[in-house]
């Protein structure tokens, strides 16, 4: 081996030794730095046999917390994860010269009260038992838009009600097409039955077509009720009305072939608070101005404001419209008492429509029939004398 090769081997060995020595020195220096930084390393909690959940560090999620007030040493420590504001005692007043502590306010203002939600509008006054309904919606439609339909609806043969909810209002009102009012909702309701019978399909369809035309012209939203279903309801209501639509008549007639004195009868009627109508019929009215019972003349001539002294008649009739009178049994008893008084005054007799004298037994049978009728009306949701009854029996 030549001297050159030996020299190269020696140089290579020196370099390797130098590299190994440098690495050992660096490793020792880094280990000393690590020992200085971690004097007491934390043991692995999972490797501790006696560790319990309370010994472990709890995970605390970052959160926005309300400040906890230190008030006189009370509640000095707030539970972790349970921010609270304590105002159990008043804080000590700060010296006048002290600057306000913005981190711990001396008083807490109550949070502003949440505004109360606006009351929802009440439902439209629509009678689902006796009416057919058409609903119209808009962003604000003037009342006069319905003026033509309002007039044409009067010729349909059944009562029609127009109700509107003004823009920004919570209460419905009756629509009058000549008023300058804007409505957000409109309900048009046709009555399904009255004393002329049940509504016809043609009447309901005509109303719906008329309103659909108006809605299309003025870009309104419209929803018509089911006509077939309304017809079924109308027919059922009409059958019910026919069964309970009773008119009771009590007659005061002279005994034998004589006549009754009308002057005395008129005097008794006026003394009892009855009022003479333009049709020549006396009526006893309730507080609403609705008739309780009526008194009419048998003869062709009605009663008049001026009577000839000693004028006579074949008799008079007291009429009681059963479904339209509230507290009907009491009113019927009053009418019977008044009829008997009239008969006594003119020397006549109280009889039924077949001219048979009315005894106490006969009167009691009529009262029993009335009780049955009123029970049926109550069960059907049409109490006698109620607003619904007055509409149906008109």
Secondary structure by P-SEA (a helix, b strand, c coil): ccaaaaaaaaaaaaaaaaaaaaaaaaaaaaaaaaaaacccccccccccccccccccbbbbcccccccccccccccccccccbbbbbccccccccccccccccccccccccccccccccccccccccccccbbbbbbbccccccccaaaaaaaaaaccbbbbbbbbcccccbbbbbccccbbbbcbbbbbbbcccccccccaaaaaaaaaaaaaaaaaabbbbbbccaaaaaaaaaaaaaaaaaabbbbbbbbbccccccccaaaaaaaaaaaccccccccbbbbccccccccccccccccccccccccccccccbbbbbbbcccccaaaaaaaaaaaaaaaaaaaacccccccccccccaaaaaaaaaaaaaaaaaaaaaccccccaaaaaaac
